[in-house]
Every structure is written in structure tokens, then in C-alpha cells.
Amino acid sequence: MGKSAQKDQIGDEPYHLLAYHCLDVAACSYLMVQNNLLGVRPCWRHVPRECGDI
């Protein structure tokens, strides 16, 4: 049974909302870049920081 499978009991859901998933992904990605786990830090400086930087 995966995270998307729902139970009938209130308050015991085996999943989390999309907003929380996005925060989890962002936090993990940030740590991966900061610790250069996949060797992407040199490429990171080319990513625009704000919309006007494109």
C-alpha cells in the first residue's frame, strides 16, 4: 500500500498533501546542492535567482 492509498479512518492518512511534498523536495534538493552530492554545484551559479535575471 503506497502513500496515495487512503484509509477510511480520520486523522490516520498514509499520505501527505502536495504542498508538503513540494517542501520536502525543495529541502532535499537544497541540501543536495549545498553538499554537492551529485556534482551540480558548478552548474547552480548559472540558474537565475529571480525572474528578472533571465
Secondary structure, 3 states (H helix, E strand, C coil): CCCCCCCCCCCCCCCCCHHHHHHHHHHHHHHHHHCCCCCCHHHHCCCCCCHHHC
